[in-house]
């Protein structure tokens, strides 16, 4: 309905609602520090986290805390997994970090590793909202986020059918400028120098664009997101 605001819901809650990961074999493509791997493992999923280098996996492995998740070095367009070896392939805010020229190949790979009846789940931040206005000062992702959505629209060419698409607002709390820096730089360490150059402007933007959090220095945002569930084409 026109004028209806998107639902406010966490990324994990939306993923649980749409694809029910508990008890499934899951690959988290672009797992970063492993927060989603740990959350899914705690829900009863058997999870493999994939990142592009051992250094990118170091934090995830360190914080696994005996959960027994598996971590592998690989790229979205060349996943280190066997054919039809998982029930669910997840791109949580990571699809737009795939080089634009490789986005279609990444969907083909996801289709390859997912079993019949499985799913590919893609949750992507949209190029809008106050948090985007803040972070684009460091790295404007308008083009790469647009390229990701265009690739998802081409999913049938990768053998995937777009079953569900839903927009929502993910609540996000940032613990001051240090918390913002940690979040922005974690996605791409090359952003560190640019962030530090703009620290004063970012501090002002954080105060202006965010709402007060529960603790001193915290700022809260609603992050516009889009979740897609893609299923292997049956014909």
C-alpha positions as CSV (number, residue, x, y, z in Angstrom):
1,X,0.0,0.0,0.0
2,X,1.3,3.5,-0.8
3,X,2.7,5.3,2.2
4,X,3.2,2.1,4.3
5,X,6.6,2.1,5.9
6,X,8.8,-1.1,5.7
7,X,8.8,-3.4,8.6
8,X,11.5,-2.8,11.2
9,X,13.2,-6.2,11.7
10,X,16.7,-7.5,12.2
11,X,18.6,-9.2,9.3
12,X,18.7,-12.5,11.2
13,X,14.9,-12.5,12.0
14,X,14.1,-11.8,8.4
15,X,16.4,-14.7,7.3
16,X,14.8,-17.0,9.8
17,X,11.3,-16.1,8.6
18,X,12.0,-16.6,4.9
19,X,14.3,-19.6,4.7
20,X,14.3,-21.3,8.2
21,X,18.0,-22.2,8.4
22,X,17.8,-24.4,11.6
23,X,19.0,-27.9,10.9
24,X,20.3,-27.1,7.4
25,X,23.7,-27.1,5.7
26,X,24.4,-23.4,5.1
27,X,27.3,-21.5,3.4
28,X,27.7,-17.9,4.4
29,X,29.4,-16.3,1.4
30,X,31.5,-13.3,2.6
31,X,31.2,-14.2,6.2
32,X,33.5,-11.4,7.5
33,X,34.0,-11.6,11.3
34,X,31.7,-14.6,11.5
35,X,28.8,-13.0,13.4
36,X,26.1,-14.6,11.2
37,X,28.0,-18.0,11.2
38,X,27.8,-18.0,15.0
39,X,24.2,-17.0,15.0
40,X,23.2,-19.6,12.6
41,X,25.2,-22.3,14.3
42,X,23.5,-21.4,17.6
43,X,20.2,-21.9,15.8
44,X,21.2,-25.5,14.9
45,X,22.5,-25.0,11.3
46,X,25.7,-26.6,10.1
47,X,27.6,-23.6,8.7
48,X,30.5,-23.0,6.4
49,X,31.9,-19.5,6.3
50,X,33.7,-18.4,3.2
51,X,36.1,-15.4,2.9
52,X,38.6,-14.3,0.4
53,X,41.7,-14.7,2.5
54,X,43.0,-16.3,5.7
55,X,43.4,-12.8,7.2
56,X,39.8,-12.0,6.5
57,X,38.8,-15.2,8.3
58,X,41.0,-14.7,11.3
59,X,38.5,-13.0,13.5
60,X,35.7,-15.5,12.7
61,X,37.9,-18.4,13.5
62,X,39.1,-16.8,16.8
63,X,35.6,-16.1,17.9
64,X,34.0,-19.4,16.9
65,X,34.4,-20.5,20.6
66,X,34.0,-24.2,20.0
67,X,30.9,-24.1,17.9
68,X,32.6,-26.2,15.3
69,X,31.7,-24.1,12.2
70,X,33.9,-24.7,9.1
71,X,35.8,-21.8,7.5
72,X,37.2,-21.9,4.0
73,X,39.1,-19.4,1.8
74,X,37.4,-18.8,-1.5
75,X,35.5,-16.3,-3.6
76,X,31.9,-16.0,-4.5
77,X,32.5,-16.7,-8.1
78,X,34.7,-19.8,-7.3
79,X,33.2,-21.4,-4.1
80,X,35.3,-24.1,-2.6
81,X,32.4,-26.5,-2.2
82,X,31.1,-29.5,-4.1
83,X,28.1,-29.5,-6.3
84,X,24.7,-29.7,-4.5
85,X,26.4,-29.8,-1.1
86,X,24.4,-27.2,0.9
87,X,20.7,-26.5,1.5
88,X,21.2,-22.7,1.7
89,X,23.7,-20.2,0.3
90,X,23.6,-16.9,2.1
91,X,24.9,-13.5,0.9
92,X,24.3,-11.2,4.0
93,X,25.2,-7.7,2.9
94,X,28.0,-9.2,0.9
95,X,26.7,-9.6,-2.7
96,X,27.6,-6.0,-3.6
97,X,31.2,-6.6,-2.6
98,X,31.6,-9.1,-5.4
99,X,33.3,-7.3,-8.3
100,X,30.5,-6.2,-10.7
101,X,32.0,-8.3,-13.6
102,X,31.7,-11.4,-11.4
103,X,28.2,-11.0,-10.0
104,X,26.5,-13.3,-12.5
105,X,29.2,-15.9,-12.0
106,X,28.6,-15.7,-8.2
107,X,24.9,-16.5,-8.8
108,X,25.9,-19.4,-11.0
109,X,28.2,-20.7,-8.3
110,X,25.5,-20.4,-5.7
111,X,23.1,-22.3,-7.9
112,X,25.8,-25.0,-8.4
113,X,26.4,-25.7,-4.7
114,X,22.7,-25.6,-3.6
115,X,20.8,-28.9,-3.6
116,X,17.5,-29.3,-5.3
117,X,14.8,-27.8,-3.2
118,X,17.4,-25.5,-1.5
119,X,17.6,-21.7,-1.8
120,X,20.0,-18.8,-2.3
121,X,19.3,-16.0,0.1
122,X,20.5,-12.5,-0.6
123,X,20.1,-9.5,1.8
124,X,21.4,-6.3,0.4
125,X,21.6,-2.7,1.7
126,X,19.8,-0.2,-0.5
127,X,21.5,3.0,-1.6
128,X,19.2,5.2,0.5
129,X,18.7,6.3,4.1
130,X,20.6,8.3,6.6
131,X,23.2,5.6,7.3
132,X,24.0,5.4,3.6
133,X,24.3,9.2,3.5
134,X,26.8,9.0,6.3
135,X,29.0,6.1,4.9
136,X,29.0,7.4,1.3
137,X,31.3,10.1,2.6
138,X,34.0,7.4,2.9
139,X,32.9,5.1,0.0
140,X,30.0,5.9,-2.3
141,X,28.5,2.5,-3.1
142,X,25.6,3.7,-5.2
143,X,27.0,2.0,-8.4
144,X,28.0,-1.3,-6.8
145,X,24.7,-1.6,-5.0
146,X,22.8,-0.9,-8.2
147,X,24.9,-3.5,-10.0
148,X,24.0,-6.1,-7.4
149,X,20.3,-5.4,-7.8
150,X,20.7,-5.6,-11.6
151,X,22.4,-9.0,-11.3
152,X,19.6,-10.3,-9.1
153,X,17.1,-9.2,-11.8
154,X,19.1,-11.5,-14.2
155,X,19.0,-14.4,-11.8
156,X,17.0,-16.6,-14.3
157,X,20.1,-16.7,-16.5
158,X,21.9,-18.3,-13.6
159,X,19.3,-21.0,-13.3
160,X,17.6,-19.3,-10.3
161,X,14.0,-18.1,-9.9
162,X,13.3,-15.1,-7.7
163,X,10.7,-16.5,-5.3
164,X,10.4,-13.7,-2.7
165,X,11.5,-10.1,-2.6
166,X,10.8,-8.0,0.4
167,X,12.1,-4.6,1.6
168,X,12.6,-3.9,5.3
169,X,14.4,-1.6,7.7
170,X,17.1,-3.2,9.8
171,X,17.8,-1.4,13.1
172,X,21.4,-0.4,13.5
173,X,23.2,1.0,16.5
174,X,26.7,2.6,16.2
175,X,28.9,3.1,19.2
176,X,30.2,6.5,18.3
177,X,32.9,7.3,15.8
178,X,35.1,4.2,16.9
179,X,32.1,1.9,16.3
180,X,31.4,3.6,12.9
181,X,35.1,3.2,11.9
182,X,35.1,-0.5,12.9
183,X,32.0,-1.2,10.9
184,X,33.1,0.8,7.8
185,X,36.6,-0.5,7.7
186,X,35.7,-4.1,8.4
187,X,34.0,-4.3,5.0
188,X,37.1,-3.0,3.2
189,X,40.3,-2.3,5.1
190,X,41.4,0.1,2.3
191,X,38.8,2.6,3.7
192,X,40.8,3.3,6.8
193,X,42.9,6.1,5.5
194,X,39.9,7.9,4.0
195,X,37.9,7.5,7.1
196,X,40.7,9.0,9.3
197,X,41.0,12.0,6.9
198,X,37.2,12.6,7.4
199,X,36.9,11.8,11.1
200,X,35.6,15.3,12.1
201,X,33.1,15.4,9.3
202,X,31.9,11.9,10.1
203,X,31.5,12.7,13.7
204,X,29.3,15.7,12.8
205,X,27.3,13.5,10.4
206,X,26.9,10.8,12.9
207,X,25.4,13.3,15.4
208,X,23.2,14.9,12.7
209,X,21.9,11.9,10.9
210,X,21.5,9.4,13.7
211,X,19.0,9.3,16.6
212,X,20.2,9.0,20.2
213,X,21.0,5.5,21.4
214,X,20.5,4.0,24.8
215,X,24.1,4.6,25.9
216,X,26.2,7.8,25.8
217,X,27.7,8.3,22.3
218,X,25.5,5.7,20.6
219,X,23.5,6.7,17.5
220,X,20.7,4.7,16.0
221,X,19.7,4.2,12.4
222,X,17.2,2.3,10.3
223,X,19.0,0.7,7.4
224,X,16.9,0.1,4.3
225,X,17.4,-3.5,3.1
226,X,16.1,-5.8,0.4
227,X,15.9,-9.6,0.9
228,X,15.6,-12.0,-2.0
229,X,14.9,-15.7,-1.9
230,X,16.0,-17.5,-5.1
231,X,15.2,-21.1,-5.9
232,X,16.9,-23.4,-8.4
233,X,14.8,-23.4,-11.6
234,X,13.0,-26.7,-12.1
235,X,13.0,-26.6,-15.9
